[in-house]
Amino acid sequence: MPVTVSIFPIGSGWTLREEYPLVQSRCSYSVVDVYTIAEVVQDYYSDAPINRDVEYVFPLPPSAAVCSFKAMIDDEKVIKGIVKEKLEAKKAYEQAVSQGKTAGLLQQEHADVFRVSLGNIKPKTKISVHISFVSIIPHDGSSPQTLRITMPTAIAPRYGSAPTNIPWLRNNAQNRFELSVSVQMNKPITSISSPSHPIGLTLGCHQRELTGDYEPSKAFVYLGDSAMLDKDIVIVISAQGMDTPRCSVERWLKSEGGEETTDAYALTLVPKFELPALPAQEYIFLVDRSGSMEGGRITAVKAALQILLRSLPSRGTSFNIVSFGSRYSSLWPTS
């Protein structure tokens, strides 16, 4: 059951969470072919009576790479993130806090979970946390012409134990989230939908209202007014030519701050295999149950096996599970 929604302050009891209510939460995606850059912004207001050190956790897509972090205090003071070795960054943060300065620290807790620490937040202060990330959008399993964007809104122990030491909160029906997605494909867009939430859609441009000429390779998507943060947001994009090889180029000009003008190339190849259908399939799952798998590891294996077994083809399929430790055994003599 997903229980932690969006970013929240960590502390003992509900008092600290009530002192730092979430004012606004929003995310903007810019999709170009199979690549995306996004910014998550969380606005909080401090009702605390004294200076506080506050921590937040937030989820990102598993394939995301954080490329920018900043915290704005009262729309005036800006704390910009600088990449450092983990221990060095933590030492610099603690030193700044001990000197009475307002400081911020971003750490990766898990593949898809990050933690933000903010030190010496004064009373009656507005806090805006900005995190930018880039990622590659995976193809949807149903069609090579389709992409599937997933924006996680909950941190949950989906596959085994929880990924980090977080005091889990129950979902709050009042949690709302603003999401906008501008889409630019190489060829015409054929459809955009969401199996998870009601969405608004404008085809032909990057705005809510169509202005200028209609461009079939562009679209703008936004969450409907009734959308709640009770599950991950999923948007499915279909366009022509998604299964063909293609190359995207991004240029960083010297006039824009680069040491020199540079080009970055991204080549996309979608494998195609025209193989005949198999009349029968056999799957053998090999499971390590030695002493090194004790605790959370074997729990994660069990959860993964359940997912894999549910995903097996329903016809012409046989399977068996072979486990090993100091000895080996199979679930059945034959599959």
C-alpha positions in Angstrom: 0.0 0.0 0.0 1.6 3.3 -1.0 1.6 5.5 2.0 4.0 8.4 1.6 2.8 11.1 -0.8 5.1 13.6 -2.3 7.7 15.5 -0.2 7.2 15.9 3.5 9.2 17.0 6.5 10.6 14.3 8.8 10.3 14.6 12.5 8.9 12.9 15.6 5.1 13.1 15.7 2.8 15.2 13.7 3.8 18.6 15.2 6.7 19.2 12.8 4.6 18.2 9.8 1.9 20.6 10.8 4.5 23.4 11.2 5.6 23.0 7.5 2.5 22.6 5.5 2.7 22.0 1.7 1.4 25.1 0.0 1.9 24.0 -3.6 3.4 21.1 -5.5 4.0 21.0 -9.3 6.1 19.4 -12.0 6.7 20.4 -15.6 8.0 17.9 -18.2 9.5 18.8 -21.5 9.5 15.7 -23.7 11.6 15.5 -26.9 11.3 12.2 -28.7 12.2 9.6 -26.0 14.1 12.0 -23.8 12.7 14.3 -21.1 13.9 17.0 -18.7 11.6 17.8 -15.8 11.5 20.1 -12.8 9.7 19.3 -9.6 8.8 22.3 -7.3 7.5 22.0 -3.8 6.5 25.1 -1.8 6.2 25.1 2.0 5.6 27.7 4.6 7.1 27.5 8.1 4.7 27.9 11.0 7.4 26.8 13.4 8.0 29.0 16.5 11.8 28.6 16.3 14.5 27.8 13.8 14.3 24.2 12.6 16.4 21.7 10.7 14.0 19.9 8.3 14.4 16.9 6.0 12.2 16.0 3.0 12.1 12.8 0.9 10.7 12.6 -2.6 10.4 9.9 -5.3 11.6 10.2 -8.9 11.4 7.8 -11.9 14.0 5.0 -11.5 15.8 6.0 -14.7 16.0 9.7 -13.7 19.3 11.5 -13.1 19.2 14.6 -11.0 21.0 17.5 -12.7 20.0 20.5 -10.6 18.9 21.3 -7.1 18.2 24.6 -5.4 16.2 25.9 -2.5 14.7 29.4 -2.4 13.9 31.1 0.9 11.2 33.8 0.8 11.9 34.2 -2.9 15.1 36.0 -2.1 17.8 33.8 -0.8 18.8 31.0 -3.2 20.7 27.9 -2.1 22.2 26.3 -5.2 23.4 22.7 -5.2 27.1 21.8 -6.1 28.0 18.2 -6.7 30.5 16.9 -4.2 31.6 13.5 -2.7 29.0 12.4 -0.3 31.0 12.7 3.0 32.5 16.0 1.9 29.1 17.4 1.0 27.6 16.3 4.4 30.6 17.8 6.3 30.1 21.2 4.4 26.4 21.2 5.2 26.9 20.4 8.9 29.6 23.1 9.2 27.3 25.7 7.6 24.4 24.8 9.9 26.7 24.9 13.0 27.6 28.5 12.0 24.0 29.5 12.0 23.7 29.7 8.2 20.7 28.4 6.2 22.0 25.5 4.1 20.7 22.6 2.0 21.8 19.1 1.2 20.5 16.7 -1.5 21.3 13.0 -1.1 20.3 9.9 -3.0 18.7 7.4 -0.6 17.8 4.7 -3.2 17.6 4.3 -6.9 14.4 6.3 -7.0 14.3 8.1 -3.6 16.1 11.3 -2.7 16.4 13.2 0.6 16.7 17.0 1.0 18.0 18.4 4.3 17.4 22.1 5.0 19.2 23.6 8.0 18.3 26.7 10.1 14.9 27.5 8.6 13.5 30.5 10.3 9.9 31.0 11.5 7.3 32.4 9.1 9.5 31.5 6.1 8.5 30.3 2.6 10.6 27.5 1.3 10.6 26.4 -2.4 12.5 23.3 -3.3 13.4 22.9 -7.0 14.8 19.6 -8.4 15.5 19.1 -12.1 16.2 15.7 -13.6 16.6 14.1 -17.0 15.6 10.6 -18.1 14.9 8.3 -21.0 11.2 7.4 -21.5 10.7 3.6 -21.9 8.6 2.1 -24.6 5.2 0.8 -23.5 5.1 -2.9 -23.6 2.0 -3.0 -25.7 3.4 -1.3 -28.8 6.8 -0.1 -30.2 5.0 3.0 -31.3 4.1 4.0 -27.7 6.0 5.6 -24.8 5.0 5.4 -21.2 5.8 8.3 -18.8 5.5 7.4 -15.1 5.7 10.2 -12.5 5.8 8.6 -9.0 3.8 10.4 -6.3 4.3 7.9 -3.6 7.2 6.3 -1.9 6.2 2.7 -1.1 7.7 -0.7 -0.5 6.5 -1.9 -3.9 8.9 -4.8 -4.2 9.8 -6.1 -0.7 10.8 -3.9 2.2 10.7 -0.1 2.1 13.7 1.5 0.3 14.6 3.9 3.1 14.0 4.6 6.8 10.9 6.8 6.4 8.0 7.2 8.8 5.2 6.2 6.5 2.1 8.5 6.3 -1.3 7.5 5.1 -2.6 9.1 1.9 -4.4 12.4 2.3 -7.3 13.0 -0.1 -6.4 16.8 0.0 -3.0 16.3 -1.6 -3.1 17.8 -5.1 -0.4 18.1 -7.7 0.0 20.3 -10.8 1.6 18.5 -13.8 2.2 19.9 -17.3 3.9 18.0 -20.1 5.0 19.6 -23.4 5.6 17.0 -26.1 7.7 17.4 -29.2 8.0 14.3 -31.3 9.8 13.7 -34.6 6.7 12.6 -36.4 2.9 13.2 -35.9 1.4 12.3 -32.6 -1.4 9.7 -32.9 -2.8 9.6 -29.4 -2.1 10.6 -25.8 -3.9 9.1 -22.8 -3.6 8.4 -19.1 -4.8 5.1 -17.5 -4.3 6.6 -14.1 -5.7 10.1 -13.9 -8.1 12.4 -15.8 -6.0 14.7 -18.1 -6.4 17.7 -20.3 -4.9 17.7 -23.7 -4.2 20.2 -26.5 -2.8 18.9 -29.8 -0.8 21.0 -32.2 1.0 23.3 -29.8 2.8 23.6 -26.4 0.1 25.6 -24.6 -3.4 25.0 -23.1 -5.0 27.0 -25.9 -4.1 26.4 -29.6 -2.3 29.5 -30.9 -0.6 29.8 -34.3 -0.3 27.0 -36.8 -1.3 23.5 -35.9 1.8 21.3 -35.7 0.9 17.5 -35.5 4.1 16.6 -33.8 3.4 18.8 -30.7 1.1 18.5 -27.8 0.4 19.8 -24.3 -0.9 17.7 -21.4 -2.0 18.7 -18.0 -3.7 17.1 -15.0 -7.5 17.5 -14.6 -8.8 19.6 -11.8 -10.0 16.5 -9.9 -6.7 14.6 -9.9 -5.5 13.3 -6.6 -2.1 12.0 -5.4 -3.4 8.5 -4.6 -1.2 6.7 -7.1 1.6 7.2 -9.7 0.7 9.4 -12.7 1.0 7.5 -16.0 0.8 9.2 -19.4 1.0 7.1 -22.6 2.1 8.8 -25.8 1.8 7.2 -29.3 3.4 8.7 -32.4 4.4 7.6 -35.9 7.9 6.3 -36.5 8.7 5.5 -32.9 10.2 2.1 -34.0 12.6 3.6 -36.5 16.3 4.5 -35.8 16.7 8.3 -35.2 19.2 10.7 -33.8 18.6 13.8 -31.6 21.2 16.7 -31.3 21.5 19.3 -28.6 23.9 22.2 -28.9 25.4 24.1 -26.0 26.7 27.4 -27.3 29.7 29.3 -25.9 27.5 32.4 -25.7 25.2 30.5 -23.3 27.9 29.8 -20.8 29.8 26.8 -22.2 33.6 26.8 -22.3 33.2 26.1 -26.0 30.3 25.3 -28.3 29.6 21.5 -28.0 27.1 19.1 -29.5 25.5 16.1 -27.8 24.1 13.3 -29.9 21.6 10.7 -28.8 21.0 7.7 -31.1 17.8 5.7 -30.6 17.6 2.1 -31.9 14.5 0.0 -31.3 15.2 -3.7 -31.9 12.8 -5.6 -34.2 12.7 -9.3 -34.3 10.2 -11.0 -36.7 10.2 -14.4 -35.0 7.6 -17.1 -35.3 5.3 -17.6 -32.3 6.5 -20.4 -30.0 4.0 -23.2 -29.6 5.3 -23.9 -26.1 7.6 -22.2 -23.6 9.4 -23.4 -20.5 10.8 -21.0 -17.8 13.2 -22.1 -15.0 13.6 -19.7 -12.1 16.9 -20.1 -10.2 16.7 -18.8 -6.6 19.6 -18.3 -4.2 18.5 -19.2 -0.7 21.9 -19.4 1.0 22.7 -17.6 4.2 23.7 -14.5 2.4 20.1 -14.0 1.3 18.7 -13.8 4.9 16.3 -11.0 5.8 15.3 -8.4 3.3 17.0 -10.0 0.3 15.0 -13.2 0.3 11.8 -11.1 0.9 12.6 -9.1 -2.2 13.2 -12.4 -4.2 9.8 -13.6 -3.1 8.1 -10.4 -4.2 10.0 -10.5 -7.6 9.0 -14.1 -8.2 5.4 -13.2 -7.7 5.6 -10.5 -10.3 7.4 -12.7 -12.8 5.0 -15.6 -12.3 2.0 -13.3 -12.9 3.7 -12.1 -16.1 4.1 -15.5 -17.7 2.2 -16.2 -20.9 -1.2 -17.9 -20.1 -1.0 -20.5 -22.9 1.6 -23.2 -23.7 3.7 -22.3 -20.8 5.4 -24.5 -18.1 7.7 -23.4 -15.3 9.7 -24.7 -12.4 11.6 -23.1 -9.5 15.1 -24.4 -8.6 16.6 -23.2 -5.3 20.0 -23.7 -3.9 21.9 -23.2 -0.7 24.0 -25.9 0.9 22.0 -28.2 -1.4 19.6 -27.7 -4.3 16.0 -28.8 -5.0 13.2 -28.1 -7.4 9.6 -27.3 -6.7 8.5 -30.1 -9.0 10.3 -33.1 -10.6 9.4 -31.7 -14.0 8.1 -28.3 -15.2 
